[in-house]
Amino acid sequence: MIDILKRRFGLLGRNISYSFSKGYFTEKFSHETFAGNSYENFDIQDITEFSEIVKNNPDLKGLNVTIPYKEQVIPFLDKLSKKATLIGAVNTIKFTKNGRLKGFNTDYYGFKKSLKPLLKPHHKKALILGTGGASKGVAFALDELDILYTFVSREPKENMIDYDLINATTFDNFQIIINCTPVGTSPNIEACPDLPYEFFTDKHIAYDLIYNPEETTFLKKAKVNGATIKNGYDMLIFQAEKSWKIWNK
């Protein structure tokens, strides 16, 4: 049995009332095995408020971190795991016994574990839509899977391609398209990344980190053209359980 002493955990983010994490851990903690644990949202408008959260909640044992603070929170931490350092983004924070804050990344683990069963020998290259903290975890996982990748950005950046340059040849060269942007999240479910969806085929995987709605417009349009589709729900479960293991080490 897990330690049944009262322990508090939570999610750091902005506008997170929809949060998967709070619902998931609240349900988990409703079982007798985990009695005494609680999970709450820390919804802040600016990362500078994080210091006050730490100061005013000395009994916190761990936090998950979501948009837009996965990168911004790093300067406030005392230490990073090796993988979080390499990735450059944090989605899990452990409050250690000596009061120090250590950052980890479990996004890459969740994404890798959920994508792997879909992979076939021809899936060699991926397009990552978006350049935020979540996309960094995705890129790290692709590195571990020996899949080459290119970032797609709305703004011209070095070593990235613009949405306007994506065409039939792009889809021939990249067999995995991963949406790491919030475009298409409820309630704006009609929105989707600006892509020529007609070039998806049954050789493609369309992966959306969004889980609400279950099937985004991005996934629907890819599916119509035969692509294998996957949303971010399993990834979230895998990363949440990995966070739980880190907090309980």
C-alpha positions, 0 to 999 in steps of 0.5 A, a space after each residue: 500500500 502507498 503511504 496513506 498520510 495526507 499528501 497534496 498534489 496539484 496542477 500548475 497552469 493557466 485556464 485549466 478548469 478543463 484539466 485531465 489531471 485533476 479529474 484523473 487523480 481525484 478519481 485515483 485518490 477516491 480509492 481506499 488504497 490512496 486515502 489521504 491524498 488530494 489533487 487541486 488546480 493552481 490556476 495562475 495568470 503569470 509564472 511569477 505567482 509560482 513562488 507564492 504557491 510554494 511559499 503558501 503550501 508547504 505540504 505540497 509533495 508534487 505538481 504537474 505542469 501544463 500550458 504555458 509554463 512547461 518551460 517558464 517554470 524551469 528557472 524557479 526549480 532547484 534541479 532538473 532530471 537529466 532528461 528534463 535538462 535535455 528536453 528543455 521542458 518540465 511537466 512534473 515537479 517533485 518536492 523533495 524531503 529537504 524542501 528542494 524542487 526537482 523538475 522531470 519530464 514525463 510527456 516524452 515517456 507518455 507519448 513514446 509509449 502511446 505511439 510505439 504500437 502504431 509504428 510500422 517500418 515505413 514510418 521514418 519521419 515526422 512533422 511536429 506542429 508547434 514549438 512549445 514545451 509539449 513539442 520538445 517532449 515529443 521530439 525527444 521521444 522521436 529521437 529515442 525511436 530513431 524517427 527523424 523530425 521537423 518542426 512546423 511553425 506559424 512564424 519563420 524560424 531557423 531549422 523549421 518549415 512554414 505551414 505554407 510550404 507543406 504540400 504533396 511532396 511533404 506528405 510523401 516524405 513525412 509519414 507521421 504528423 503530430 499536432 502539439 498545438 492547442 488548435 482544435 481544443 474544446 470549445 473551439 472544436 471546428 478549428 484545426 491546423 492549416 494543412 492540405 489534408 487531402 494528402 493524408 493516406 493510409 500510410 500516415 499516422 495523425 497524432 493529436 496531443 489534444 484529448 478533448 474532443 476525443 476526435 478533433 477536426 484534425 483527426 477527422 480530416 486525416 481519418 477520411 483519407 485513410 490515416 491511422 489516428 490517435 489522440 492524446 488520452 493514453 499519453 496523458 494516462 501514461 505520463 500521469 502514472 509516471 509522475 505518480 511513481 516519481 512522487 513516490 520514489 
